[in-house]
Amino acid sequence: MSTEQKVKGPASYFPSIEKNYGHPISYWLELLNHSGERKHMEYVAMLKEEHKIGHGHANALVAYFLSKK
């Protein structure tokens, strides 16, 4: 049995996000942090419209970001 725990939740998308969009997760979290106070779906819309991130990946980033606030 593996002692390594499988990553669950929004963070499970992180390797794919980094691969597909060419920036580390810290970049996206900093971008969200500097984009002002918004509602969840407003952050998602911003990532989709301004950075061409797919809905699932944008939603995962925002969910993680808001859970850490």
N, C-alpha and C positions, 0 to 999 in steps of 0.2 A: 504493500500500500504506500502511496505517496504521502509524504508529510506536508506537501505544498497544498495550500488551500486555493481553490479556484476563486478568482475575483468575481464578485457578483454586483448587480446593480449598475448604475451609470458608468462606473469605472471600468466595467468589462468592455466598453466601447473604445476605451482610450487607445489601445494599440492600433486599431483600425483608423481612428481619427488622425493620429499622428502620421500614419502611412499615407492616407488619402489626401490630406490637406497640407502636408509638409511643414507643420509647426508642432513643437512640443505642447503638451497640455497646459503647461505654465503660461504659454503665450495666449491661449484662448481664455484662460481664467483671468489673466491680467486685462485682456481686452474687455471682458464682461465687467470686471471691477471698475474700469474707467469709463464705462458707457452710461453711468448715471443710474438712478433708481428706476426700475421698470418692473412690470409684472412678468411672470414666467413666459407667457406666450409673446410678449413684446421683445424679450431677449431672443427667443427662438426666431421670431420674424427678422430681427436685425441680423442674426448670423446667416440665415437663409438668403436674405436679400442682398446684404452688403458683402458677404464672404462666400456665397454659393455653397454653403454646407447643407447636406441633406437633412431632412426633418428629424430622423432618428438620432443622428449624431448631434445636431443642435440641441435637441431635447435632453440628451444625456449630459452634455456639457452644462446646460442651464440647471438641470436637477442637481448635479453635483455641486455646482457653484453656490446655489441657494441653500443647500444643506450645510454648507460650511460657514454661512454668514451668521 
